Amino acid sequence: MDQTTSDALVHDPNGGLPRLLEIMRRLRDRETGCPWDIEQDFSTIAPYTIEEAYEVADAIEREAWDELEGELGDLLLQTVFHSQMASEAGLFDFEAVAKNVSDKMISRHPHVFGDESREKSAEQQTLDWEKIKAAERAGKKETRTLDGVARGLPALMRALKLQKRAARVGFDWPSTDEVIDKIVEESRELVEARDTLTQTEIEEEFGDLLFVMVNLGRHLGVDPETALRATNAKFTRRFNAVEDALAARGKIPSESTLAEMDDLWNAVKKAEKSGSQISD
């Protein structure tokens, strides 16, 4: 593409995806591009990719629909950035990425794009999906049960995926009772570690307890990442209310006592449940 055509596309507000691809190509141009963009590689951009995905999730959680468009654009830019770097390295380009995911969606939905019947339950469709993915992993020589579970996932999410994989081959407790018994056991071991073991060993026991808690969530049909995000939001909301109540008294948290803040916390909880406001 010559410079005149490139300039026309870059400045065309209706240029769509080709415009975005050309903008990224220009940003990475070794002679005329942006020094910061030129210096980046896959490893330096990966953290931004993760951050943008979380910002999309955050906008959805807050139902901030006016922000979601922009956040999705930021996430799309990450795909374009990685694709441009891959193209420069002779690995693949954006068209290959789009083709790959399109082929994958068609392959994984034979009940939509093939000759399989759509007359089956969502549960059966999930089982079929997992069978197709297992065949794909086998084609990549990922033969072990836990192969292909991305190491870069958030720890809670990866724990859940590992447990689901293991459960599919029968490595699972039959009910929540056994999981709860294991939680009690791991809690005791953590207390013992706190009193007698090293910090590294304490961390290991704490990780074991978290892993079993994820397992309990799985047995209860609770996604641990979603549950913890909701609890984080609840904690933030309630602590902000405590700060507001302290401010009404002319105080800030560091000028208050734990007992005072705890009383306000309980008042906030009670007010939330009754739908009222706390009173000073």
C-alpha positions as a printed Julia matrix, in Angstrom:
280×3 Matrix{Float64}:
   0.0     0.0    0.0
   1.49    3.35  -1.03
   1.68    6.31   1.37
  -1.24    8.21  -0.19
  -3.56    5.21   0.02
  -2.39    4.47   3.56
  -3.0     8.04   4.69
  -6.47    7.99   3.15
  -7.37    4.78   4.96
  -5.89    5.83   8.31
  -7.92    9.04   8.28
 -11.14    7.45   7.01
 -13.57    7.29   9.98
 -15.5     4.57   8.16
 -12.42    2.48   7.37
 -13.43   -0.29   9.81
 -11.07   -3.13  10.59
  -8.72   -2.49   7.61
  -8.18    1.0    9.05
  -7.21   -0.42  12.46
  -4.84   -2.93  10.89
  -3.15   -0.2    8.87
  -2.85    2.05  11.92
  -1.05   -0.72  13.79
   1.2    -1.43  10.81
   2.14    2.25  10.71
   2.75    2.38  14.46
   5.19   -0.53  14.14
   6.98    0.85  11.07
  10.69    0.78  11.9
  11.41    4.09  10.2
   8.32    6.22  10.74
   6.4     4.53  13.56
   6.08    5.16  17.29
   9.25    4.33  19.25
   7.27    2.79  22.13
   5.19    0.54  19.86
   8.29   -0.53  17.92
  10.1    -1.59  21.11
   7.32   -3.93  22.28
   7.24   -7.71  21.92
   4.77  -10.47  22.81
   5.9   -10.69  26.43
   5.69   -6.95  27.09
   2.23   -6.63  25.53
   0.76   -9.74  27.2
   0.1    -7.97  30.56
  -1.85   -5.24  28.74
  -3.91   -7.93  26.99
  -4.87   -9.44  30.33
  -5.61   -6.02  31.8
  -7.88   -5.08  28.88
  -9.81   -8.35  29.21
 -10.45   -7.57  32.87
 -11.6    -4.06  32.01
 -14.14   -5.56  29.61
 -15.35   -7.85  32.4
 -15.48   -4.92  34.82
 -17.63   -2.82  32.46
 -20.03   -5.75  32.06
 -20.18   -6.38  35.8
 -21.01   -2.7   36.42
 -23.44   -2.72  33.44
 -21.51    0.29  32.16
 -22.73   -0.21  28.62
 -21.54    3.25  27.56
 -17.98    2.13  28.43
 -18.17   -1.39  27.01
 -17.77   -0.3   23.38
 -14.47    1.41  24.15
 -13.22   -1.46  26.32
 -13.99   -4.01  23.58
 -12.07   -1.8   21.15
  -9.08   -1.76  23.5
  -9.22   -5.56  23.69
  -9.47   -5.86  19.9
  -6.39   -3.65  19.62
  -4.46   -6.23  21.64
  -5.29   -8.94  19.08
  -4.27   -6.62  16.27
  -1.01   -5.74  18.06
  -0.03   -9.38  18.6
  -1.02  -10.25  15.02
   1.13   -7.44  13.61
   4.17   -8.57  15.61
   3.56  -12.15  14.45
   3.32  -10.98  10.84
   6.63   -9.17  11.13
   8.21  -12.35  12.5
   6.78  -14.44   9.67
   4.59  -16.48  12.04
   1.02  -15.58  11.03
  -1.12  -12.5   10.38
  -4.54  -11.19  11.39
  -6.26  -12.94   8.49
  -4.85  -16.26   9.71
  -6.11  -15.51  13.23
  -9.6   -14.76  11.91
  -9.56  -17.89   9.73
  -8.38  -20.05  12.61
 -11.14  -18.99  14.99
 -13.78  -19.17  12.25
 -12.74  -22.73  11.35
 -12.76  -23.63  15.05
 -16.29  -22.29  15.59
 -17.6   -24.2   12.59
 -15.87  -27.4   13.73
 -17.19  -27.08  17.27
 -20.79  -26.4   16.23
 -21.76  -29.24  13.89
 -25.35  -28.85  15.13
 -25.41  -25.36  13.59
 -23.07  -25.54  10.59
 -23.15  -29.3    9.92
 -25.66  -32.09   9.71
 -26.06  -32.83  13.43
 -29.43  -32.2   15.06
 -29.95  -29.15  17.26
 -32.49  -31.17  19.28
 -30.3   -31.85  22.28
 -29.91  -30.36  25.73
 -27.4   -27.69  26.68
 -25.72  -30.32  28.86
 -25.29  -32.66  25.9
 -23.96  -29.82  23.76
 -21.39  -29.09  26.48
 -20.31  -32.75  26.51
 -20.03  -32.73  22.72
 -18.01  -29.5   22.88
 -15.56  -31.08  25.33
 -15.2   -34.16  23.11
 -14.37  -31.96  20.12
 -11.84  -29.97  22.15
 -10.27  -33.21  23.41
  -9.86  -34.37  19.81
  -8.25  -31.02  18.95
  -5.81  -31.4   21.84
  -4.95  -34.91  20.7
  -4.17  -33.49  17.27
  -1.71  -31.14  18.97
  -0.17  -34.12  20.8
  -1.61  -32.88  24.09
  -2.33  -36.38  25.38
  -2.34  -35.87  29.15
  -5.59  -35.0   30.91
  -4.36  -31.62  32.12
  -2.51  -30.61  28.93
  -3.62  -27.33  27.4
  -4.88  -25.62  30.57
  -3.18  -22.25  30.17
  -0.63  -21.41  32.84
  -1.33  -17.69  32.48
  -4.92  -17.94  33.71
  -5.81  -16.35  37.06
  -5.04  -18.94  39.72
  -8.65  -19.51  40.8
  -9.8   -19.92  37.21
  -6.98  -22.32  36.4
  -7.69  -24.37  39.54
 -11.3   -24.73  38.44
 -10.32  -25.81  34.93
  -7.78  -28.33  36.26
 -10.39  -29.84  38.56
 -12.99  -30.06  35.8
 -10.51  -31.89  33.58
  -9.63  -34.33  36.35
 -13.3   -34.88  37.17
 -14.05  -35.86  33.57
 -11.8   -38.92  33.98
 -13.3   -39.85  37.35
 -10.83  -38.14  39.71
 -13.38  -36.36  41.88
 -15.2   -36.55  45.2
 -18.74  -37.92  44.87
 -20.41  -35.16  46.92
 -19.86  -31.91  48.81
 -19.6   -33.83  52.12
 -16.15  -35.18  51.25
 -15.04  -31.76  50.04
 -16.13  -30.11  53.29
 -14.31  -32.78  55.29
 -11.19  -31.98  53.26
 -11.61  -28.26  53.97
 -11.67  -29.01  57.71
  -8.54  -31.14  57.32
  -6.67  -28.49  55.31
  -7.71  -25.77  57.77
  -6.21  -27.76  60.63
  -3.0   -28.28  58.68
  -2.79  -24.55  57.99
  -3.12  -23.75  61.7
  -0.39  -26.27  62.49
   1.81  -24.78  59.77
   1.29  -21.29  61.18
   2.55  -22.42  64.56
   5.41  -24.73  63.58
   6.48  -24.46  59.94
   8.32  -22.05  57.65
   6.7   -19.29  55.62
   7.1   -21.36  52.45
   5.3   -24.29  54.05
   2.56  -21.99  55.35
   2.07  -20.69  51.82
   1.8   -24.26  50.52
  -0.86  -25.18  53.09
  -2.77  -21.98  52.34
  -2.71  -22.86  48.64
  -4.05  -26.34  49.42
  -6.96  -24.79  51.33
  -7.74  -22.39  48.49
  -7.65  -25.26  45.99
 -10.19  -27.25  48.0
 -12.4   -24.17  48.36
 -12.44  -23.93  44.57
 -13.47  -27.58  44.49
 -16.36  -26.9   46.85
 -17.51  -24.06  44.63
 -17.41  -26.39  41.62
 -19.56  -28.97  43.43
 -22.02  -26.23  44.4
 -22.15  -24.84  40.87
 -20.39  -21.64  41.96
 -17.67  -20.07  39.83
 -14.97  -19.03  42.35
 -13.68  -16.12  40.27
 -17.2   -14.69  39.88
 -18.0   -15.25  43.56
 -14.8   -13.55  44.73
 -15.32  -10.61  42.36
 -18.8   -10.14  43.83
 -17.42  -10.31  47.36
 -14.7    -7.79  46.47
 -17.4    -5.44  45.17
 -19.48   -5.97  48.34
 -16.48   -5.3   50.59
 -15.66   -2.11  48.67
 -19.27   -0.92  48.85
 -19.56   -1.56  52.58
 -16.16   -0.11  53.49
 -16.98    3.03  51.49
 -20.18    3.3   53.53
 -18.17    2.98  56.75
 -15.87    5.79  55.57
 -18.89    7.95  54.72
 -20.33    7.37  58.2
 -17.01    8.28  59.79
 -16.78   11.39  57.63
 -20.19   12.44  58.93
 -18.61   12.31  62.4
 -15.64   14.34  61.21
 -13.28   11.37  61.2
 -11.22    9.23  58.84
 -10.51    5.49  59.37
  -7.01    6.03  60.79
  -8.53    8.28  63.47
 -11.1     5.65  64.45
 -10.89    2.44  66.45
 -11.49   -1.07  65.17
 -14.49   -1.36  67.5
 -16.07    1.8   66.07
 -15.5     0.71  62.47
 -16.78   -2.79  63.25
 -19.98   -1.33  64.72
 -20.46    0.79  61.61
 -19.75   -2.24  59.4
 -22.49   -4.2   61.14
 -24.84   -1.24  60.78
 -24.09   -1.1   57.05
 -24.82   -4.82  56.68
 -28.1    -4.46  58.58
 -29.08   -1.43  56.5
 -28.35   -3.27  53.27
 -30.55   -6.18  54.28
 -33.41   -3.91  55.33
 -32.99   -1.53  52.39
 -32.59    1.47  54.72
 -29.7     3.83  55.43
 -27.47    3.79  58.49
 -28.03    6.51  61.01
 -25.41    8.13  63.16
